[in-house]
Every structure is written in C-alpha cells, then in structure tokens.
Amino acid sequence: MEKPFIEDQTFQGISFAECRFGNCDLSMANLTNTTLRDIRFLDCKMMGLQFEKCNKLLLSVSFKNCRLNLSSFYKLDLKHTKFTDCHLQEVDFIECDLSGSTFENCDLSGAAFANSILEKVDFRTAYGFSIDPELNKIKKAKFSIEGIRGLLYQYDIEVE
C-alpha cells in the first residue's frame, strides 16, 4: 500500500494537538509556525523536515518506525521524546535538550550532536552514532558496551 502524500506540503501556521499521523509521507513539508502538541508519528516518511521552524511552545512529539533522515531539530527542547525503530541518519540535534529521551533501536549514522544536553538519554539499543562527550552533557546517559565506540571515535582508538 502506498503512503498518502500531503499535496501542498505545508502545515505553516496550523496547530495540531493530541493527534496521530500514520503511514504518511510528510517529506520536505513546511513546518513554519506549526504547533505540534502531543503528536505521535507512526510509520511515516519525514525526510528533510526542519522541526526548529515549529512553534516551540508546548512542542511534544514521539516517533515510531519513521524515516527522519536529513531532518533538523536544531536548538529544540525535546525532553523525554521517544524515538523507536527510526532512521535518523544525518539528523541535526545540535544544541538540543534531549534530557530523558529514548532512542530505541534507532540508526543515528551521521547524526550531529554538539552542545546538546543528553543527560539520562537511553542510547542502549541505538547504533551508528558518534557523540563527543567533551562537546555534550551526557551525565547519566545509558549506552551499551557496543555503543562505546560511538563515544570514543574522536580518539582514533580501537575497541575490541
């Protein structure tokens, strides 16, 4: 079954509250001044979205089995956000507050983390990430033993 595609690709100025988007292709949609309050995205293709253009007041989202590659969450407050089974390749999380968030079985290849708050974030089943502990706050974040490579990449050492 083909995913529904939003024709005009603009949600500019629209407010959504307590909604669920399922099996949609929202790639490259215009999110300028869009309000997303308690929104769940399930099985959606959302490539290249600029979430930082959303209304930041009451922003609350969760993602399950979504493709968010090349999207940007630059400088957003995403505390306690849940990402489950998502593709987050080349996603911009620079200067985000992701405190208490979860990346469950997510591909974070090429995702950018700098000056981000990653305290108490659960990365235990995430993979492909490269996070510099010197450039981010990672106190009490959770990592698997396999994920250690993603924390030590900048030191050019081998972990076996």
C-alpha positions as CSV (number, residue, x, y, z in Angstrom):
1,M,0.0,0.0,0.0
2,E,1.4,3.4,-1.0
3,K,1.7,6.0,1.7
4,P,-0.5,9.1,1.5
5,F,1.4,12.1,0.3
6,I,0.4,15.6,1.6
7,E,-0.3,17.5,-1.6
8,D,0.7,21.1,-0.8
9,Q,3.3,20.0,1.7
10,T,2.6,23.0,4.0
11,F,1.4,23.0,7.6
12,Q,2.5,26.6,8.0
13,G,0.7,28.2,11.0
14,I,-1.5,25.1,11.7
15,S,-2.0,23.8,15.2
16,F,-2.1,20.1,15.9
17,A,-2.9,18.8,19.4
18,E,-3.2,15.2,20.6
19,C,-3.0,13.8,17.0
20,R,-1.6,10.7,15.4
21,F,-0.1,10.7,11.9
22,G,0.2,7.2,10.5
23,N,1.6,5.9,7.3
24,C,2.2,9.4,5.8
25,D,4.8,10.9,3.6
26,L,5.5,14.4,5.0
27,S,8.9,14.8,3.5
28,M,10.0,18.4,3.0
29,A,6.8,19.8,4.5
30,N,6.8,23.4,5.6
31,L,6.6,23.5,9.4
32,T,7.0,27.2,9.9
33,N,5.0,28.3,13.0
34,T,3.3,24.9,13.1
35,T,2.2,23.8,16.6
36,L,2.8,20.1,17.4
37,R,1.5,19.3,20.9
38,D,1.3,15.7,22.0
39,I,1.7,14.3,18.4
40,R,2.6,10.7,17.6
41,F,4.1,9.8,14.2
42,L,3.9,6.2,13.2
43,D,5.3,4.6,10.1
44,C,5.9,8.0,8.4
45,K,8.5,9.2,5.9
46,M,9.6,12.6,7.1
47,M,12.8,13.3,5.2
48,G,14.3,16.8,5.4
49,L,11.9,18.4,7.9
50,Q,13.0,21.5,9.8
51,F,11.3,21.0,13.2
52,E,13.2,24.1,14.5
53,K,10.7,26.2,12.5
54,C,7.8,24.8,14.5
55,N,6.2,26.8,17.3
56,K,8.5,25.9,20.2
57,L,5.8,26.5,22.9
58,L,4.3,23.1,24.1
59,L,6.3,21.1,21.4
60,S,5.7,17.5,22.2
61,V,6.3,14.6,19.7
62,S,7.1,10.9,19.5
63,F,8.2,8.8,16.6
64,K,7.8,5.1,15.9
65,N,9.2,3.4,12.7
66,C,9.7,6.7,11.0
67,R,12.3,7.9,8.4
68,L,13.6,11.3,9.6
69,N,16.8,11.3,7.6
70,L,18.3,14.8,6.9
71,S,15.8,16.5,9.3
72,S,16.7,19.2,11.8
73,F,15.8,19.6,15.5
74,Y,18.3,22.4,16.0
75,K,18.1,24.1,19.4
76,L,14.8,22.4,20.4
77,D,13.7,21.3,23.8
78,L,12.9,17.6,23.2
79,K,13.0,16.4,26.8
80,H,11.5,12.9,27.2
81,T,11.0,12.4,23.5
82,K,10.7,8.8,22.4
83,F,12.2,7.6,19.1
84,T,11.5,3.9,18.4
85,D,12.8,2.0,15.4
86,C,13.6,5.2,13.5
87,H,16.1,6.1,10.8
88,L,17.8,9.3,12.0
89,Q,20.7,9.5,9.5
90,E,22.3,12.9,9.2
91,V,19.8,14.5,11.6
92,D,20.8,17.7,13.3
93,F,20.5,17.5,17.1
94,I,22.9,20.4,17.7
95,E,22.1,22.4,20.9
96,C,19.1,20.3,21.7
97,D,17.9,19.4,25.1
98,L,17.1,15.7,24.8
99,S,17.2,15.0,28.6
100,G,15.4,11.8,29.5
101,S,14.7,10.9,25.8
102,T,15.0,7.4,24.4
103,F,16.5,6.2,21.1
104,E,15.2,2.6,20.9
105,N,16.7,0.6,18.1
106,C,17.4,3.8,16.1
107,D,20.0,4.4,13.3
108,L,21.9,7.6,14.2
109,S,24.5,7.3,11.5
110,G,25.9,10.8,10.8
111,A,23.6,12.5,13.3
112,A,25.1,15.7,14.7
113,F,25.3,16.2,18.4
114,A,27.2,19.3,19.7
115,N,26.5,21.5,22.7
116,S,23.5,19.2,23.3
117,I,22.1,18.1,26.7
118,L,22.0,14.3,26.6
119,E,21.6,13.7,30.3
120,K,19.7,10.5,31.1
121,V,19.2,9.7,27.4
122,D,18.9,6.0,26.7
123,F,21.2,5.1,23.7
124,R,21.5,1.4,24.7
125,T,19.9,0.0,21.5
126,A,20.8,2.9,19.2
127,Y,23.6,2.4,16.7
128,G,25.7,4.3,14.2
129,F,26.1,7.4,16.5
130,S,29.2,9.4,17.1
131,I,29.0,11.6,20.2
132,D,31.8,13.6,21.6
133,P,31.5,13.6,25.4
134,E,33.6,16.7,25.6
135,L,31.1,18.7,23.5
136,N,27.9,17.4,25.1
137,K,26.4,17.0,28.5
138,I,26.0,13.2,28.9
139,K,25.7,12.7,32.7
140,K,23.7,9.5,33.5
141,A,23.1,8.7,29.8
142,K,22.8,5.0,29.1
143,F,25.0,3.2,26.5
144,S,25.5,-0.5,25.6
145,I,29.0,-1.9,25.6
146,E,28.7,-1.9,21.7
147,G,27.9,1.8,21.8
148,I,31.2,2.7,23.5
149,R,32.8,3.0,20.0
150,G,30.4,5.9,19.3
151,L,31.8,7.8,22.3
152,L,35.5,7.2,21.6
153,Y,35.6,7.7,17.8
154,Q,37.4,11.1,18.1
155,Y,40.4,9.5,19.9
156,D,41.1,7.2,17.0
157,I,41.5,4.1,19.2
158,E,40.3,0.5,18.6
159,V,37.8,-1.1,20.9
160,E,37.5,-4.9,20.6
